[in-house]
Amino acid sequence: RRTSHDDVLLGCVRRIAGAGVLPIAAAGNEKYGVQTSGMNEAAECLSVGAVAGSAGSWGVWEHSASISYPGGRTIPDLVAPGVGVTSTTNEGGIYDYKAYHGTSIGAAQVAGLAALLKSVCPNANGPDIREALIRSCRSTEWPEGLPAEAGNGVPNAARAYKCLMAIMGESGRSCL
Protein backbone atom coordinates (compact mmCIF):
# COMPACT_ATOMS: atom_id res chain seq x y z
CA ARG A 1 0.00 0.00 0.00
CA ARG A 2 1.45 3.30 -1.10
CA THR A 3 1.63 6.08 1.47
CA SER A 4 2.22 9.82 1.38
CA HIS A 5 5.67 9.08 2.86
CA ASP A 6 6.49 7.08 -0.27
CA ASP A 7 5.52 10.07 -2.43
CA VAL A 8 7.74 12.38 -0.38
CA LEU A 9 10.65 9.93 -0.56
CA LEU A 10 10.18 9.47 -4.30
CA GLY A 11 10.27 13.23 -4.78
CA CYS A 12 13.47 13.49 -2.73
CA VAL A 13 15.12 10.70 -4.73
CA ARG A 14 14.26 12.43 -7.98
CA ARG A 15 15.65 15.77 -6.73
CA ILE A 16 18.86 14.08 -5.56
CA ALA A 17 19.24 12.31 -8.90
CA GLY A 18 18.57 15.60 -10.68
CA ALA A 19 21.61 17.01 -8.88
CA GLY A 20 23.80 14.26 -10.41
CA VAL A 21 23.90 11.96 -7.38
CA LEU A 22 23.19 8.22 -7.72
CA PRO A 23 20.52 7.12 -5.23
CA ILE A 24 21.06 3.50 -4.14
CA ALA A 25 18.46 1.48 -2.22
CA ALA A 26 18.06 -2.01 -0.81
CA ALA A 27 15.45 -3.94 -2.82
CA GLY A 28 13.75 -5.45 0.22
CA ASN A 29 13.97 -8.71 2.11
CA GLU A 30 10.68 -10.41 1.40
CA LYS A 31 10.63 -12.24 -1.89
CA TYR A 32 6.90 -12.27 -2.55
CA GLY A 33 4.26 -9.66 -1.81
CA VAL A 34 6.80 -7.12 -0.63
CA GLN A 35 5.98 -3.42 -0.48
CA THR A 36 9.23 -1.54 -0.77
CA SER A 37 9.69 2.16 -0.22
CA GLY A 38 8.91 4.71 -2.90
CA MET A 39 12.64 5.00 -3.46
CA ASN A 40 12.75 1.83 -5.55
CA GLU A 41 10.00 3.09 -7.85
CA ALA A 42 12.23 5.86 -9.17
CA ALA A 43 13.96 4.81 -12.37
CA GLU A 44 16.88 6.98 -11.21
CA CYS A 45 17.41 4.80 -8.12
CA LEU A 46 19.78 1.83 -8.33
CA SER A 47 18.02 -1.02 -6.55
CA VAL A 48 20.21 -3.72 -4.98
CA GLY A 49 19.31 -7.28 -4.02
CA ALA A 50 21.33 -9.82 -2.03
CA VAL A 51 23.20 -12.95 -3.06
CA ALA A 52 25.07 -15.70 -1.26
CA GLY A 53 28.17 -17.50 -2.46
CA SER A 54 31.04 -16.29 -4.60
CA ALA A 55 31.93 -15.77 -8.26
CA GLY A 56 31.05 -18.88 -10.23
CA SER A 57 28.57 -20.14 -7.65
CA TRP A 58 26.25 -17.22 -6.87
CA GLY A 59 22.77 -17.86 -5.56
CA VAL A 60 20.05 -15.30 -4.92
CA TRP A 61 19.23 -14.99 -1.24
CA GLU A 62 15.93 -16.73 -0.68
CA HIS A 63 14.36 -13.63 0.91
CA SER A 64 15.46 -11.08 -1.71
CA ALA A 65 12.65 -9.13 -3.31
CA SER A 66 11.98 -9.21 -7.03
CA ILE A 67 9.23 -6.78 -7.97
CA SER A 68 7.79 -5.52 -11.24
CA TYR A 69 6.38 -2.01 -11.19
CA PRO A 70 3.91 -0.57 -13.69
CA GLY A 71 5.76 0.71 -16.72
CA GLY A 72 8.15 -2.23 -16.83
CA ARG A 73 10.62 -1.34 -14.07
CA THR A 74 11.73 -4.48 -12.27
CA ILE A 75 13.92 -4.48 -9.21
CA PRO A 76 16.59 -5.24 -8.29
CA ASP A 77 18.85 -3.66 -10.90
CA LEU A 78 21.75 -5.76 -9.63
CA VAL A 79 22.79 -7.80 -6.60
CA ALA A 80 25.74 -7.92 -4.21
CA PRO A 81 26.90 -10.23 -1.42
CA GLY A 82 24.35 -9.95 1.37
CA VAL A 83 24.39 -13.25 3.26
CA GLY A 84 26.74 -13.92 6.14
CA VAL A 85 28.67 -10.67 5.64
CA THR A 86 30.74 -9.93 8.74
CA SER A 87 30.65 -6.42 10.14
CA THR A 88 31.47 -4.71 13.39
CA THR A 89 28.91 -4.28 16.14
CA ASN A 90 28.58 -2.21 19.28
CA GLU A 91 26.05 -3.86 21.50
CA GLY A 92 25.92 -2.39 24.98
CA GLY A 93 29.35 -0.82 24.65
CA ILE A 94 30.95 -4.12 23.64
CA TYR A 95 32.61 -4.08 20.25
CA ASP A 96 32.53 -7.32 18.34
CA TYR A 97 31.90 -8.88 14.94
CA LYS A 98 28.66 -10.34 13.69
CA ALA A 99 27.38 -11.86 10.45
CA TYR A 100 24.53 -9.97 8.82
CA HIS A 101 22.08 -10.85 6.04
CA GLY A 102 19.91 -8.73 3.80
CA THR A 103 19.61 -6.49 0.80
CA SER A 104 20.78 -3.54 2.91
CA ILE A 105 24.16 -5.30 3.29
CA GLY A 106 24.40 -5.69 -0.50
CA ALA A 107 23.30 -2.08 -1.04
CA ALA A 108 26.02 -0.81 1.30
CA GLN A 109 28.66 -2.64 -0.72
CA VAL A 110 27.36 -1.21 -4.00
CA ALA A 111 27.27 2.28 -2.46
CA GLY A 112 30.91 1.82 -1.46
CA LEU A 113 31.81 0.79 -5.00
CA ALA A 114 29.92 3.80 -6.39
CA ALA A 115 31.86 6.08 -4.02
CA LEU A 116 35.13 4.50 -5.12
CA LEU A 117 34.26 5.14 -8.77
CA LYS A 118 33.33 8.76 -7.99
CA SER A 119 36.64 9.22 -6.14
CA VAL A 120 38.69 8.20 -9.18
CA CYS A 121 36.45 10.10 -11.58
CA PRO A 122 35.04 13.23 -9.89
CA ASN A 123 33.45 14.48 -13.13
CA ALA A 124 31.28 11.37 -13.44
CA ASN A 125 27.64 11.89 -12.52
CA GLY A 126 25.06 9.50 -11.08
CA PRO A 127 23.85 8.16 -14.45
CA ASP A 128 27.48 7.54 -15.54
CA ILE A 129 28.23 5.55 -12.38
CA ARG A 130 24.92 3.67 -12.59
CA GLU A 131 25.67 2.65 -16.18
CA ALA A 132 29.22 1.57 -15.28
CA LEU A 133 27.98 -0.59 -12.41
CA ILE A 134 25.32 -2.25 -14.56
CA ARG A 135 27.69 -2.78 -17.51
CA SER A 136 30.22 -4.41 -15.17
CA CYS A 137 27.81 -7.23 -14.28
CA ARG A 138 28.16 -10.54 -16.06
CA SER A 139 25.45 -13.15 -16.29
CA THR A 140 27.99 -15.85 -17.22
CA GLU A 141 29.06 -16.11 -13.57
CA TRP A 142 25.77 -17.85 -12.72
CA PRO A 143 26.03 -21.63 -12.97
CA GLU A 144 22.42 -22.16 -14.11
CA GLY A 145 21.74 -18.87 -15.89
CA LEU A 146 20.92 -15.47 -14.47
CA PRO A 147 17.66 -15.54 -12.47
CA ALA A 148 15.27 -12.57 -12.69
CA GLU A 149 15.80 -11.89 -8.97
CA ALA A 150 19.45 -11.10 -9.74
CA GLY A 151 18.72 -8.15 -12.01
CA ASN A 152 21.80 -7.67 -14.19
CA GLY A 153 24.01 -9.74 -11.87
CA VAL A 154 26.87 -8.88 -9.50
CA PRO A 155 29.00 -5.81 -10.29
CA ASN A 156 32.76 -6.15 -10.55
CA ALA A 157 34.95 -3.27 -9.33
CA ALA A 158 37.71 -3.61 -11.93
CA ARG A 159 35.21 -3.94 -14.79
CA ALA A 160 33.14 -1.03 -13.40
CA TYR A 161 36.24 1.20 -13.48
CA LYS A 162 36.97 0.22 -17.09
CA CYS A 163 33.32 0.76 -18.02
CA LEU A 164 33.31 4.20 -16.40
CA MET A 165 36.45 5.20 -18.33
CA ALA A 166 34.73 4.08 -21.55
CA ILE A 167 31.52 5.95 -20.69
CA MET A 168 33.46 9.14 -19.99
CA GLY A 169 35.42 8.73 -23.23
CA GLU A 170 32.26 8.09 -25.25
CA SER A 171 30.79 11.35 -23.96
CA GLY A 172 34.00 13.30 -24.63
CA ARG A 173 34.47 14.12 -20.93
CA SER A 174 37.54 13.60 -18.76
CA CYS A 175 37.46 12.19 -15.24
CA LEU A 176 39.34 15.06 -13.65
C-alpha positions as CSV (number, residue, x, y, z in Angstrom):
1,R,0.0,0.0,0.0
2,R,1.5,3.3,-1.1
3,T,1.6,6.1,1.5
4,S,2.2,9.8,1.4
5,H,5.7,9.1,2.9
6,D,6.5,7.1,-0.3
7,D,5.5,10.1,-2.4
8,V,7.7,12.4,-0.4
9,L,10.7,9.9,-0.6
10,L,10.2,9.5,-4.3
11,G,10.3,13.2,-4.8
12,C,13.5,13.5,-2.7
13,V,15.1,10.7,-4.7
14,R,14.3,12.4,-8.0
15,R,15.7,15.8,-6.7
16,I,18.9,14.1,-5.6
17,A,19.2,12.3,-8.9
18,G,18.6,15.6,-10.7
19,A,21.6,17.0,-8.9
20,G,23.8,14.3,-10.4
21,V,23.9,12.0,-7.4
22,L,23.2,8.2,-7.7
23,P,20.5,7.1,-5.2
24,I,21.1,3.5,-4.1
25,A,18.5,1.5,-2.2
26,A,18.1,-2.0,-0.8
27,A,15.5,-3.9,-2.8
28,G,13.7,-5.4,0.2
29,N,14.0,-8.7,2.1
30,E,10.7,-10.4,1.4
31,K,10.6,-12.2,-1.9
32,Y,6.9,-12.3,-2.5
33,G,4.3,-9.7,-1.8
34,V,6.8,-7.1,-0.6
35,Q,6.0,-3.4,-0.5
36,T,9.2,-1.5,-0.8
37,S,9.7,2.2,-0.2
38,G,8.9,4.7,-2.9
39,M,12.6,5.0,-3.5
40,N,12.8,1.8,-5.5
41,E,10.0,3.1,-7.8
42,A,12.2,5.9,-9.2
43,A,14.0,4.8,-12.4
44,E,16.9,7.0,-11.2
45,C,17.4,4.8,-8.1
46,L,19.8,1.8,-8.3
47,S,18.0,-1.0,-6.5
48,V,20.2,-3.7,-5.0
49,G,19.3,-7.3,-4.0
50,A,21.3,-9.8,-2.0
51,V,23.2,-12.9,-3.1
52,A,25.1,-15.7,-1.3
53,G,28.2,-17.5,-2.5
54,S,31.0,-16.3,-4.6
55,A,31.9,-15.8,-8.3
56,G,31.0,-18.9,-10.2
57,S,28.6,-20.1,-7.6
58,W,26.3,-17.2,-6.9
59,G,22.8,-17.9,-5.6
60,V,20.1,-15.3,-4.9
61,W,19.2,-15.0,-1.2
62,E,15.9,-16.7,-0.7
63,H,14.4,-13.6,0.9
64,S,15.5,-11.1,-1.7
65,A,12.7,-9.1,-3.3
66,S,12.0,-9.2,-7.0
67,I,9.2,-6.8,-8.0
68,S,7.8,-5.5,-11.2
69,Y,6.4,-2.0,-11.2
70,P,3.9,-0.6,-13.7
71,G,5.8,0.7,-16.7
72,G,8.1,-2.2,-16.8
73,R,10.6,-1.3,-14.1
74,T,11.7,-4.5,-12.3
75,I,13.9,-4.5,-9.2
76,P,16.6,-5.2,-8.3
77,D,18.9,-3.7,-10.9
78,L,21.7,-5.8,-9.6
79,V,22.8,-7.8,-6.6
80,A,25.7,-7.9,-4.2
81,P,26.9,-10.2,-1.4
82,G,24.3,-9.9,1.4
83,V,24.4,-13.2,3.3
84,G,26.7,-13.9,6.1
85,V,28.7,-10.7,5.6
86,T,30.7,-9.9,8.7
87,S,30.7,-6.4,10.1
88,T,31.5,-4.7,13.4
89,T,28.9,-4.3,16.1
90,N,28.6,-2.2,19.3
91,E,26.1,-3.9,21.5
92,G,25.9,-2.4,25.0
93,G,29.4,-0.8,24.7
94,I,31.0,-4.1,23.6
95,Y,32.6,-4.1,20.2
96,D,32.5,-7.3,18.3
97,Y,31.9,-8.9,14.9
98,K,28.7,-10.3,13.7
99,A,27.4,-11.9,10.4
100,Y,24.5,-10.0,8.8
101,H,22.1,-10.8,6.0
102,G,19.9,-8.7,3.8
103,T,19.6,-6.5,0.8
104,S,20.8,-3.5,2.9
105,I,24.2,-5.3,3.3
106,G,24.4,-5.7,-0.5
107,A,23.3,-2.1,-1.0
108,A,26.0,-0.8,1.3
109,Q,28.7,-2.6,-0.7
110,V,27.4,-1.2,-4.0
111,A,27.3,2.3,-2.5
112,G,30.9,1.8,-1.5
113,L,31.8,0.8,-5.0
114,A,29.9,3.8,-6.4
115,A,31.9,6.1,-4.0
116,L,35.1,4.5,-5.1
117,L,34.3,5.1,-8.8
118,K,33.3,8.8,-8.0
119,S,36.6,9.2,-6.1
120,V,38.7,8.2,-9.2
121,C,36.5,10.1,-11.6
122,P,35.0,13.2,-9.9
123,N,33.5,14.5,-13.1
124,A,31.3,11.4,-13.4
125,N,27.6,11.9,-12.5
126,G,25.1,9.5,-11.1
127,P,23.9,8.2,-14.4
128,D,27.5,7.5,-15.5
129,I,28.2,5.6,-12.4
130,R,24.9,3.7,-12.6
131,E,25.7,2.6,-16.2
132,A,29.2,1.6,-15.3
133,L,28.0,-0.6,-12.4
134,I,25.3,-2.3,-14.6
135,R,27.7,-2.8,-17.5
136,S,30.2,-4.4,-15.2
137,C,27.8,-7.2,-14.3
138,R,28.2,-10.5,-16.1
139,S,25.4,-13.2,-16.3
140,T,28.0,-15.8,-17.2
141,E,29.1,-16.1,-13.6
142,W,25.8,-17.8,-12.7
143,P,26.0,-21.6,-13.0
144,E,22.4,-22.2,-14.1
145,G,21.7,-18.9,-15.9
146,L,20.9,-15.5,-14.5
147,P,17.7,-15.5,-12.5
148,A,15.3,-12.6,-12.7
149,E,15.8,-11.9,-9.0
150,A,19.4,-11.1,-9.7
151,G,18.7,-8.2,-12.0
152,N,21.8,-7.7,-14.2
153,G,24.0,-9.7,-11.9
154,V,26.9,-8.9,-9.5
155,P,29.0,-5.8,-10.3
156,N,32.8,-6.2,-10.5
157,A,34.9,-3.3,-9.3
158,A,37.7,-3.6,-11.9
159,R,35.2,-3.9,-14.8
160,A,33.1,-1.0,-13.4
161,Y,36.2,1.2,-13.5
162,K,37.0,0.2,-17.1
163,C,33.3,0.8,-18.0
164,L,33.3,4.2,-16.4
165,M,36.5,5.2,-18.3
166,A,34.7,4.1,-21.5
167,I,31.5,6.0,-20.7
168,M,33.5,9.1,-20.0
169,G,35.4,8.7,-23.2
170,E,32.3,8.1,-25.2
171,S,30.8,11.3,-24.0
172,G,34.0,13.3,-24.6
173,R,34.5,14.1,-20.9
174,S,37.5,13.6,-18.8
175,C,37.5,12.2,-15.2
176,L,39.3,15.1,-13.7
